[in-house]
């Protein structure tokens, strides 16, 4: 998908406007002291909200642990409009290679999304 279809782009923009979609993210360090984080540890919080599905927030943290493993903590919070929030937490271990593969996939998805971003058209 190249994002070059003006009708598809107009439809997608209309959907975003109609649902009043908002996306936000925060990156943070992990550590006991607020000034100094644990080397190699950190996390990201990604929130997405619209008036159809409500609020969805993902907290993903990673920190190195003993024996060359990485501890991942994923917390997903969903809250439909006018409903109570639901929360699920998963704690798992991963190898450094698994995280590198995940990072590669995420970077490729980000690059592909940038390619689909609408570009201004020259006025002639």
Secondary structure as GFF3:
##gff-version 3
##sequence-region A 1 124
A	DSSP	alpha_helix	6	19	.	.	.	ID=ss1
A	DSSP	beta_strand	22	29	.	.	.	ID=ss2
A	DSSP	beta_strand	42	50	.	.	.	ID=ss3
A	DSSP	beta_strand	54	65	.	.	.	ID=ss4
A	DSSP	three_ten_helix	66	68	.	.	.	ID=ss5
A	DSSP	beta_strand	69	79	.	.	.	ID=ss6
A	DSSP	beta_strand	86	95	.	.	.	ID=ss7
A	DSSP	alpha_helix	96	116	.	.	.	ID=ss8
###
